[in-house]
Amino acid sequence: MKKRMVWLDLLRIIGMICVIMMHIVGNTINTFHLAGNAQVIYSTVALLCYFSIPLFIMLSGMYFLNKDIDVSLMLKKYCKRILLIILIFGGAFSFLELYFDTRVISINYIPKTLKNIITGNLWAHMWYLYTILGLYLITPFLRIITKNIKEKDYKYFLILLFIFSILIPDIQSIFNVNIAFTIPIASAFVFYYIYGAYIINHKSTLWETLISIFLGIVSMVLIIISSITKTPYIPISYGSITVFLVANMVLVLFKNKEIKMPKKLQVFIASLGSCSLGIYVIHQFFINVVYKLLKFKFILTSPYLGFILYVFLILGISYITVYLLKKIPFVNKYIF
């Protein structure tokens, strides 16, 4: 068995915790009215966690674009896995949402569920699976480019993608102006995917590392300012410069670092990291159970302690569930 890299698993875990934090914030704000400064603090925490999605896509690019993989393998193994997740879990989530709305179980949910799967009208976090599927579909062709391209051309390609998929949209948002220049293939997610493949093989100098950390910290400060002051002049989205720079800082801080820890802890980190996709898919189920079915209100009476407890409760239950599901041969082979 190939040895797992601890730093990669730690990044997956960090990303997963941030995703759970974002979704707990969203569900809390949509369910309760938080008193005092709690609402602002919650919103700020959620915005600071936005980097987790670009980080996950960068990690995927690291893996797939540095791996010899053809169209057949990508379709039969990886794309099929994502499709099964969308069909099985997306279908189940759609059924549950229809039940939460009506408190009635009906066969009429089947056509509605199929429509929701096709249109992507599922629980909010499932959009990521559709995006990843699209990236997987073009991976064999991107792999040809990244494998054979020269260093300077690689940088040129990344710069173009950065300008047209991240910089220009931010400029348009800040100044409320339309910029007609575009590249049809420009997408922030494609940029993150290819950037991840590039950065893993790029040996960062000390100055590059320090600049990445500085820009990441400045971006975090700007995100906090934007959240508190509600200024429209600091765009914050999965495709904004600020979020990219935070994700890049986190990646640079961990990339290729030899992290030593006790063997038992390393085994646990590896197990938790290997369950990250499953945790991403299933954690929203437990969040909905807590908020919509059980209607726990501890987070309302104790917003800060409750928030921390909810995050690790959801993470723990989701991990145990996925860990047990992976013991089922079909699930382990074809899904998680």
C-alpha positions as CSV (number, residue, x, y, z in Angstrom):
1,M,0.0,0.0,0.0
2,K,1.3,3.5,-0.9
3,K,2.2,5.5,2.1
4,R,-0.2,8.4,2.8
5,M,1.2,11.9,3.1
6,V,0.3,13.3,6.5
7,W,0.2,16.9,5.2
8,L,-2.3,16.1,2.6
9,D,-4.6,14.4,5.1
10,L,-4.3,17.4,7.4
11,L,-5.3,19.7,4.6
12,R,-8.3,17.6,3.8
13,I,-9.3,17.6,7.5
14,I,-8.9,21.4,7.8
15,G,-11.0,21.8,4.7
16,M,-13.6,19.5,6.0
17,I,-13.9,21.3,9.3
18,C,-14.2,24.6,7.5
19,V,-17.0,23.3,5.3
20,I,-18.9,22.0,8.3
21,M,-18.4,25.4,10.0
22,M,-19.8,27.2,6.9
23,H,-22.9,25.0,6.8
24,I,-23.6,25.2,10.5
25,V,-23.4,29.0,10.3
26,G,-25.8,29.0,7.4
27,N,-28.3,26.7,9.1
28,T,-28.0,28.7,12.4
29,I,-28.6,32.1,10.8
30,N,-31.5,30.8,8.6
31,T,-33.1,29.1,11.7
32,F,-32.5,31.5,14.6
33,H,-32.0,35.2,15.2
34,L,-28.7,35.5,17.1
35,A,-28.5,38.3,19.6
36,G,-25.7,40.8,20.0
37,N,-22.5,40.4,17.9
38,A,-23.0,36.7,17.4
39,Q,-24.6,37.1,14.0
40,V,-21.6,39.2,12.7
41,I,-19.1,36.8,14.2
42,Y,-20.9,33.8,12.7
43,S,-21.0,35.5,9.2
44,T,-17.3,36.4,9.5
45,V,-16.3,32.8,10.4
46,A,-18.2,31.5,7.4
47,L,-16.5,33.9,5.0
48,L,-13.1,33.1,6.4
49,C,-13.9,29.4,5.7
50,Y,-14.6,30.0,2.0
51,F,-11.1,29.0,1.1
52,S,-11.9,25.3,1.9
53,I,-13.6,24.8,-1.5
54,P,-10.7,26.1,-3.6
55,L,-8.4,24.1,-1.4
56,F,-10.3,20.9,-2.1
57,I,-10.2,21.5,-5.8
58,M,-6.5,22.3,-5.7
59,L,-5.9,19.0,-3.9
60,S,-7.9,17.2,-6.6
61,G,-5.8,18.8,-9.2
62,M,-2.6,17.8,-7.4
63,Y,-3.8,14.2,-7.5
64,F,-5.4,13.8,-10.9
65,L,-3.2,16.0,-13.1
66,N,0.0,14.4,-11.8
67,K,-1.4,10.9,-12.4
68,D,-1.3,8.9,-15.6
69,I,-5.0,8.5,-16.3
70,D,-6.9,8.0,-19.6
71,V,-10.4,8.6,-20.6
72,S,-11.6,5.0,-19.9
73,L,-10.2,4.9,-16.3
74,M,-11.6,8.4,-15.5
75,L,-15.1,7.5,-16.7
76,K,-15.3,4.0,-15.4
77,K,-13.8,4.7,-11.9
78,Y,-13.9,8.3,-10.9
79,C,-16.8,9.8,-12.8
80,K,-18.9,6.7,-12.0
81,R,-18.2,7.2,-8.3
82,I,-19.4,10.8,-8.4
83,L,-22.5,9.9,-10.4
84,L,-23.4,7.2,-7.9
85,I,-23.0,9.6,-5.0
86,I,-25.2,12.1,-6.8
87,L,-27.8,9.5,-7.6
88,I,-27.8,7.7,-4.2
89,F,-27.3,10.5,-1.8
90,G,-28.8,13.2,-3.9
91,G,-31.9,11.1,-4.3
92,A,-32.1,10.3,-0.6
93,F,-31.5,14.0,0.4
94,S,-34.3,15.1,-2.1
95,F,-36.7,12.5,-0.5
96,L,-35.8,13.8,3.0
97,E,-36.3,17.4,2.0
98,L,-39.7,16.6,0.5
99,Y,-40.6,14.8,3.7
100,F,-39.4,17.6,5.9
101,D,-41.7,19.9,4.0
102,T,-44.8,17.7,4.1
103,R,-44.2,15.2,6.8
104,V,-45.8,12.7,4.4
105,I,-44.0,9.8,2.5
106,S,-45.4,9.6,-1.1
107,I,-44.5,7.7,-4.3
108,N,-45.0,11.1,-6.0
109,Y,-41.6,12.0,-4.7
110,I,-39.9,9.8,-7.3
111,P,-40.4,12.1,-10.4
112,K,-39.7,15.1,-8.3
113,T,-36.5,13.6,-7.0
114,L,-35.3,12.7,-10.5
115,K,-36.0,16.2,-11.6
116,N,-34.1,17.6,-8.6
117,I,-31.1,15.4,-9.4
118,I,-31.0,16.5,-13.1
119,T,-31.5,20.2,-12.2
120,G,-29.1,20.1,-9.2
121,N,-31.9,21.3,-6.9
122,L,-30.6,19.3,-4.0
123,W,-29.2,20.3,-0.6
124,A,-26.9,23.3,-1.2
125,H,-23.6,21.5,-0.7
126,M,-24.2,19.0,-3.5
127,W,-23.3,21.6,-6.1
128,Y,-19.6,20.7,-5.5
129,L,-20.2,17.1,-6.7
130,Y,-21.5,18.4,-10.1
131,T,-18.5,20.8,-10.4
132,I,-16.0,18.0,-9.6
133,L,-17.7,15.7,-12.1
134,G,-17.2,18.4,-14.8
135,L,-13.5,18.7,-13.8
136,Y,-13.1,14.9,-13.9
137,L,-14.5,14.8,-17.4
138,I,-11.9,17.2,-18.8
139,T,-9.1,15.8,-16.7
140,P,-7.6,13.4,-19.4
141,F,-7.2,16.4,-21.7
142,L,-5.9,18.8,-19.1
143,R,-3.4,16.0,-18.1
144,I,-2.0,16.0,-21.7
145,I,-1.4,19.8,-21.4
146,T,0.1,19.8,-17.9
147,K,2.3,16.7,-18.6
148,N,3.9,18.1,-21.8
149,I,3.8,21.9,-21.3
150,K,7.0,23.9,-20.7
151,E,7.4,25.7,-17.4
152,K,7.1,29.2,-18.9
153,D,4.1,28.2,-20.9
154,Y,2.5,26.6,-17.8
155,K,2.9,29.9,-15.9
156,Y,1.5,31.8,-18.9
157,F,-1.5,29.6,-19.0
158,L,-2.1,30.0,-15.2
159,I,-1.7,33.7,-15.4
160,L,-4.3,33.9,-18.2
161,L,-6.8,31.8,-16.3
162,F,-6.2,33.9,-13.2
163,I,-6.7,37.2,-15.0
164,F,-9.9,36.1,-16.8
165,S,-11.5,33.9,-14.2
166,I,-10.6,35.7,-11.0
167,L,-9.2,39.1,-11.5
168,I,-11.6,40.5,-14.1
169,P,-14.7,39.2,-12.3
170,D,-13.5,40.9,-9.1
171,I,-12.9,44.2,-11.0
172,Q,-16.4,43.9,-12.6
173,S,-17.9,43.4,-9.1
174,I,-16.0,46.2,-7.4
175,F,-16.5,48.9,-10.1
176,N,-19.9,47.6,-11.4
177,V,-18.6,47.6,-14.9
178,N,-18.7,45.0,-17.7
179,I,-15.4,44.0,-19.3
180,A,-16.0,42.4,-22.7
181,F,-12.6,40.6,-23.0
182,T,-12.9,37.0,-22.1
183,I,-11.6,33.5,-22.7
184,P,-14.3,30.9,-23.1
185,I,-12.6,28.2,-21.1
186,A,-11.8,30.6,-18.2
187,S,-13.2,29.3,-14.9
188,A,-12.0,29.8,-11.4
189,F,-12.4,26.1,-10.7
190,V,-10.4,25.1,-13.7
191,F,-7.7,27.6,-12.5
192,Y,-7.7,26.1,-9.0
193,Y,-7.5,22.5,-10.5
194,I,-4.5,23.3,-12.7
195,Y,-2.9,25.5,-10.1
196,G,-3.0,22.6,-7.6
197,A,-1.1,20.4,-10.1
198,Y,1.4,23.1,-10.7
199,I,2.1,24.2,-7.1
200,I,2.8,20.7,-5.9
201,N,5.7,20.4,-8.3
202,H,6.9,23.9,-7.8
203,K,9.7,24.4,-5.2
204,S,8.8,27.6,-3.5
205,T,11.6,29.9,-2.5
206,L,11.6,31.5,1.0
207,W,10.5,34.8,-0.5
208,E,7.6,33.2,-2.4
209,T,6.5,31.5,0.8
210,L,6.7,34.7,2.8
211,I,4.8,36.7,0.2
212,S,2.1,34.0,0.1
213,I,1.7,34.1,3.9
214,F,1.6,37.9,3.8
215,L,-1.0,38.1,1.1
216,G,-3.0,35.4,2.8
217,I,-3.1,37.3,6.1
218,V,-3.9,40.6,4.3
219,S,-6.8,38.8,2.6
220,M,-8.1,37.4,5.9
221,V,-8.0,41.0,7.3
222,L,-9.9,42.3,4.3
223,I,-12.5,39.5,4.6
224,I,-13.0,40.4,8.3
225,I,-13.4,44.1,7.4
226,S,-15.8,43.3,4.6
227,S,-17.9,41.2,6.9
228,I,-18.1,43.8,9.7
229,T,-18.6,46.9,7.6
230,K,-20.7,45.2,4.9
231,T,-18.6,47.0,2.3
232,P,-19.3,46.0,-1.3
233,Y,-15.8,46.8,-2.4
234,I,-14.2,43.6,-1.2
235,P,-15.6,40.7,-3.3
236,I,-15.8,37.5,-1.4
237,S,-16.8,34.3,-3.2
238,Y,-15.2,31.0,-4.1
239,G,-13.7,32.7,-7.2
240,S,-12.5,35.9,-5.6
241,I,-8.8,37.0,-5.2
242,T,-9.1,37.2,-1.4
243,V,-10.4,33.6,-1.0
244,F,-7.8,32.3,-3.5
245,L,-4.9,34.0,-1.5
246,V,-6.1,32.5,1.8
247,A,-6.3,29.0,0.2
248,N,-2.9,29.5,-1.4
249,M,-1.4,30.5,2.0
250,V,-2.8,27.4,3.7
251,L,-1.5,25.2,0.9
252,V,1.9,26.7,0.9
253,L,2.2,26.4,4.7
254,F,1.5,22.6,4.6
255,K,2.8,21.6,1.1
256,N,5.5,18.9,1.2
257,K,6.1,19.4,4.9
258,E,7.3,16.3,6.8
259,I,5.1,16.3,9.8
260,K,6.0,13.9,12.6
261,M,3.5,12.6,15.0
262,P,2.8,9.4,17.1
263,K,1.9,6.4,15.0
264,K,-1.6,6.0,16.4
265,L,-2.4,9.6,15.7
266,Q,-1.0,9.3,12.2
267,V,-3.2,6.3,11.6
268,F,-6.3,8.2,12.8
269,I,-5.4,11.3,10.7
270,A,-5.0,9.0,7.6
271,S,-8.4,7.4,8.3
272,L,-10.1,10.7,8.8
273,G,-8.5,12.1,5.7
274,S,-9.6,9.1,3.6
275,C,-13.2,9.7,4.7
276,S,-13.2,13.4,3.7
277,L,-15.3,12.9,0.5
278,G,-17.9,10.8,2.4
279,I,-17.9,13.3,5.3
280,Y,-18.5,16.1,2.8
281,V,-21.5,14.3,1.3
282,I,-23.1,13.1,4.5
283,H,-22.5,15.8,7.1
284,Q,-25.4,18.0,5.8
285,F,-27.7,15.1,6.7
286,F,-26.8,15.3,10.3
287,I,-27.0,19.1,10.3
288,N,-30.5,18.8,9.0
289,V,-31.4,16.2,11.6
290,V,-30.2,18.5,14.4
291,Y,-31.9,21.6,13.0
292,K,-35.0,20.3,11.3
293,L,-35.9,17.1,13.0
294,L,-34.6,17.3,16.6
295,K,-34.7,21.1,16.6
296,F,-31.9,21.4,19.1
297,K,-31.6,25.0,20.4
298,F,-28.4,24.8,22.5
299,I,-26.6,26.9,19.9
300,L,-29.1,29.6,20.4
301,T,-28.7,29.8,24.1
302,S,-24.9,29.4,24.0
303,P,-23.9,30.5,20.5
304,Y,-20.1,30.2,20.9
305,L,-19.7,27.0,22.9
306,G,-22.6,25.6,21.1
307,F,-21.0,26.3,17.7
308,I,-17.8,24.5,18.7
309,L,-19.7,21.5,20.1
310,Y,-21.9,21.3,17.0
311,V,-18.9,21.4,14.6
312,F,-17.1,18.5,16.3
313,L,-20.4,16.6,17.0
314,I,-21.3,16.7,13.2
315,L,-17.7,15.9,12.2
316,G,-17.5,13.0,14.7
317,I,-20.9,11.5,13.7
318,S,-20.2,11.9,10.0
319,Y,-16.7,10.3,10.3
320,I,-18.1,7.3,12.2
321,T,-20.9,6.9,9.7
322,V,-18.6,7.0,6.7
323,Y,-16.0,4.8,8.4
324,L,-18.7,2.1,9.0
325,L,-20.1,2.5,5.5
326,K,-16.6,2.0,4.0
327,K,-16.6,-1.5,5.7
328,I,-19.3,-2.4,3.1
329,P,-17.4,-3.8,0.0
330,F,-19.7,-2.1,-2.5
331,V,-19.5,1.3,-0.8
332,N,-15.7,1.1,-0.3
333,K,-15.1,0.1,-3.9
334,Y,-17.6,2.2,-5.9
335,I,-18.6,5.2,-3.7
336,F,-16.3,6.2,-0.9
